[in-house]
Amino acid sequence: MSFDSPSTGSGQGAQDKVGVDVQLKYDGFRVQIHKEGQNVRMFSRNLEEMTHMFPELIKATLSQVKADTAILDTEALAYNPQSEEFLPFQETTKRRRKHGIEEAALKLPLKAFVFDILYKDGKQLLDEPLTKRMKILDGVIKEDDVLIRTKNQTVKDPKTLSLLLEDAISKGLEGLVVKRLESPYEAGGRNFNWVKLKRHSDGELSDTIDCVILGYISGRGKRTAFGAGALLVGVYDKTKDEFVSISRIGTGLTDEEWREIHKRADKIKLDHKPARVNSLIAPSVWIEPEIVIEVLADEITRSPLHTAGASTSSASGEKTPGFALRFPRLVSFRDKDKKAEDATSVEEIKQLYETQYSRQK
């Protein structure tokens, strides 16, 4: 595979023998973490000090970094533990504030994904090849759920790269960063050693989608009292007369709406997956597919996690991943005027998927 441009590329070409390193690209803000003994400082991409803004990252650095001195390059972003999804960049930026920091940390907890190391215990690592820096980084980060070591994967074929890109976007991430295995650390802008792959989007679909609630994930933290913390939703497959999963939703509802939806869902809850539901994801509680909601999303992507539109070729056995919604949020309840079978169909999702990219050309 070869790199086609300094900023974007198809990932196809001449590095097939050795492959390239692929990391997830998180849609957050860059945080460079400096640790010296028990002293931790944090800086932005432009070296603006931000230490006071992220108390949870200071605590995590002291407990998770196994080095006396270290400089780590990370991407920090807000995470919704209810839906197990990352929040849009606009939400993450709310953490960059001077007041109410402790309250913000509880409301919008951060995860910092560590993707490179610049310095460790007296040794500067900028000129070391990527493979060596990653090996050093493996021994520095103790596993936990605040500082997270970004996974690296060596990829040699464009098809695998394309599937990884679709899967990353379906999880609410920005895309992928592809790097040459022997590249040095690149400060500032990317060049031919580092290439960013992302799906370009206008930021919002041109139409809303009517989804059916298939079940709910139990609430955590503040939402424990609500009963439900996230929803598993699907659309209708007319050809198979079944409801297929397309997303999990954890935003767009008020506290009162969470209580109401939990109350309504518990009236039709089941102790097993409904016969007409096809989903690889199992929620905490299954319900009868009756409640229709209107959903707005930024984009429709492909994901192996969901079954809407997923298929397997009878001839080659090749699998086509299902459709998924990026950054979905609830707009309104529609079950007063729509039956579950009136929800958006898989065929309509396919048309929206194709239309969104023709609009971007």
N, C-alpha and C positions, 0 to 999 in steps of 0.2 A: 504494500500500500504506500502511496505517496501523499504528500501534503500539497493541496492545490493552491492555497493562499494563506497569508499570515493570520487571517481572522476567521474564515470559514472554509469548509472543504467537503468533498464527497468521501475522502478517505481512501480512494482507489489508486492503485499504481504499483510501485516497485519495491516495497519493503516486505514482501510476502514471506521471505525466508526467515527474517528475525521478528517480524511483527512490530506493533507499536503498543505503548502503554496507554490504557484508557482509564480515566477517572470520571466520576460523576461531577457535573458542574452545578453547584448549588446557587440558587438565586437569592443570595444574602449579601452581607457586606464583609469586606476583607478585614480581618483582625490579625495583626502580627503580635504574637505573645512573646514577651521577654521574661525569662525566669533567671534570677540570680539568688541562689540560696532560698530564703523564705520571702524574698521580695519579687513581686510580679507586677509588670507594667504592660499595658496594651496600647497599640498604636494603629491608626488607620492606614490605608494605602499611601496617604500623603504624609505619614508620620505625625499626625495629630494625636495627642495623647487622649485615650478614652478609658483609662483604667477604672475610674469611678463609676462608669456606666454599667459595668458587667460584674457584679459581685459574685455571681455563681461561677463565672469562668475563672476568677481568681482562686476560689476554693477548689475547683476541679483541677486547676493547674498544680496546686500544691499537693494534691492527693494522687494525681494520675501521672505526672511527668517524672520519670525515673532518671533524672539527671540533675546535677547541682546547678549547672548553667545551661540554658538552651534558648534558641530563638526558633519559634514555630510559625509557619504560615498557615492560616486557617480561614475558613469561610463560616461566619456565624449567621444563623437564621432562626426565626421563631418557629416553634413546633406545637402542633395541637395534639396533645396526648389522647384526647377523646377519639378523634377520627384517625389517629396515627398518620397524619399528613403534615407536610410543611406548609407554612402560610405564605401568601404572596409577599413580595419584597416590600410593598407599601406597609404591611403590618410589621414586618421586621424592623423597618426604620423607626417605628414608634419607640423602640428601645433606646434610641440615641437621644437622650434627654438629660437635663440637669437636675430635675426635681422629680419626686415621687418614684425614685429608682427601685426601692424595695417592693413597692406595690406593683410596679411594671414587671418586675422579675417573676412575681407570682402569677400575674395575668398572662404574660407572654414569655414563658421560659425559653431560654436559648439553648441550642446545641451548636457546638463549634466543631466543624469537620477539619481535621488536621491533614493537609495534603502535601506538606513539604517541611523540611528542616534545614535551617541555614547555618546553625552553629550548635556545637555540643561540647561542653566541658573543655573549653579552651581551644577547640579546633574549628576553624572556618570551613564550611562545606560547600560554598557557592560553586566552586569549580569541579566538584566531584560529579561523576555521572549519575543520572537519575536512579539507576538500579542500585548503586551503592547508598545513595541518600535514603532510598526507601527501606533498605535493609537496616540502616541505622535507626530510622524512624520506628520500625517494628519493635525495636528493643527499648524505645523511650516511652511509648504511650501504654499505660496500664489500662486495660479494658474497663469501661464504665459507660454511663449514658449521657454524659455532658460533653467531655472531649472525646471525639470519636475519630479513630484513624480511618481516613478515606481508603476504600478498597481500590487496589490496582488490579487490572486484568490485561494480560497480553493478548492482543487480537491480531489475526493474520489475514482475515478475509472480510470484504466489504459487507456481506450479508449479515454476519454476526454483529458488526458495528452498527448497521442500520437497526437491528432488533434491539440492541442495547440503548440506542438513542430513543426509540419509541417508548421503551419501558421507562426510561428516566423521565421523559416528559409526562407520561401518564401518572407518575408519582408526584407531580407538581414541581419537578426540578427544571432547571434551565436547559440542560442538555449534557454534553460530554466535553471533556478536555482530552485531546489526544496528543501524546508526547513521544518524541524519539527516546528510545531506551537509554541512549548514551548522552542525552542532552544535559548541559549544566543548568543551574538554577537561573531562571529568567526573571529579572526584576522589571516591573512596569509592563509595557505592552508585549503582546505575543509576537513571535516571528515564525519562521519555518520550522523551528524545533517544537513549538507548542501551537496547536490548532484547536480552536473552539468550534464545536459542532452544536448547532441549536436549530430548533424549528421556529421560523419567523411567524408571528401572529399579530393580527390587528389588536389583540388584547381582549376581544369579546366576540362570541358567536353572534351572528345576525339574528338568531331566533332563540327562544327559550325551548326547553325540552320538558315534556311531561313524563315523569318517572313514577314508578310504583315502588312503595316501600316493601322490601322483602324481609326486613328484620332490623333489629337495632343492637348496637354495641353498648354494653353497660357503661354508665358514666363514672368518671374518675375525678378525684379532686373536688372542685366546686360542683361539678355536675353529678356527683354521687347522689345528692339529694333529689335530682331530677329523674333518676332512674335510667334515662337514656343519655348517652354522650355523643353518639354518632349513628348515622343511618346507613344501612346497605340498601341501595336502590337499583332498580332494573328497568328495562323497557320490554315491549311485547314483540315476540317473534311469531308473526302470523302463520308462517309455513309450518311451524312445529307446535303451535298453540301452547306456548310456554313463556315464562318470564325469565329473562336472562340478565345477569348482573352487568352494570356499567360503571358504578362509582360508589364511593363512601362519602357521606356528607356530614361535616361537623360544624359548618358555619351558616349564618343567615337566619338563625332562629333566636328569638328572645328567650329569656328565662321562662316566661310563662308558656311560650310555645313548646319548649322542651317538656315541661310538666304535662301539657295537654297531649302532646304526641305520645308520651309514655302511657298516659291514662288510656288513650284510645287504642294503642297497640296492645296493651295487656288484655283488652277485651277480646282480641282475636289472636292471641299468641298460641303457639303450638309447641309440642315437645319434640318435633321432628321437622325436617325440611319438607315443605309442601310438594306434592307430586308434580305440579306444573312449574316448579322453579328449578332452574339450571344455574348453579353458582359454585365456583371453586372456593369461595370465601364463606366461612361459616360465622354468622353473627352470634352474639351472646344469646339472643332470643329470635326465633323464627316467628313470623306472623303470616296470616292469610294475606295474599296479595290483593288488597282492596283499596288502600289509601293512595290516592294520586296526588303528587305534588309537582308544582312548576319550578323548574330549575334553570338557573343561568350559569353558564360556564365560559371560561376563556377560550377553550379549544377542545376539539375531539381528537384523541390520539389513539394509538394502538397499544395494547398491553396484554401479556399472557396471563395476567391475574383475573381478567374478566371474560365472560362468555358471550357477550353481545356481539354477534358477527364472527365469532371464532369458527374455524372450520379446519378439516383435515382432508387433503387430496386423496381420493381413492386410488389414483394411479401411482403417485410418488410417495404418499404418506407424509408429504410436507404440510406443516401446520401453519395456519394463518392466525395470528393473535387477535383477540377480541378488541372491541372499541372501549375507550375509557374517557372520562371527562376530566379536564384539567381545571383546577380551582373551582369546583362546583359550589353553589350556594343556593339555598332555598329562597324562592320568591313568594310563593303562595300555595295554599292548599286548593286542590281542584276536584276532590272526590265528591263534592256536592253536585257537580255538573258533568262529571266524567266517570265512567266505569274503568276498571283496570285495563280492559281490552281496548279502551279508547286512548290509552297512553301512546306516546311516540313509538313507532315501530322500528325494528332493526333496519328495514329498508330505508326509512326516513333518516335514520342516523347515518347510514352509508352515504346518502345524498348530501347531507350536511357536511360530512367529512370531506367529500370530494369538492363541494362548493367553496368551503373555506379557503382552500389552496388556490382555486381558480381566481378568487377575489384578490389574492395577494400577488398575483403575477403582473 
